Amino acid sequence: MCDTCNEKQKEINRLRGLVRSMNTLYCLFQTDVWKSKNSYVLFGIFSTKNAAIDAAKENNLYTNDAEVVIREITLDDFDVSGIY
């Protein structure tokens, strides 16, 4: 494969990664230590996992009697089976 073709393929892969990351959201939940379905409370939706972790720390969501759950969600994907 020629050098120009390699460069074009690298750029295509980079752009695909950007589009994929634009379609990903992170839902921040707090739940009880047993992670029962009824205990999930949505605290926010974030564009990066680090932003969700920072928000959990700033709002003191990490406690002895609660768990923090961050779920990666794909935008425009109607599969809700993995939320809880």
HELIX and SHEET records of a PDB file:
HELIX    1   1 ASP A    3  MET A   22  1                                  20    
HELIX    2   2 LYS A   37  SER A   39  5                                   3    
HELIX    3   3 LYS A   49  GLU A   58  1                                  10    
SHEET    1   A 3 VAL A  41  PHE A  46  0                                        
SHEET    2   A 3 THR A  24  THR A  31 -1                                        
SHEET    3   A 3 GLU A  67  THR A  74 -1                                        
END                                                                             
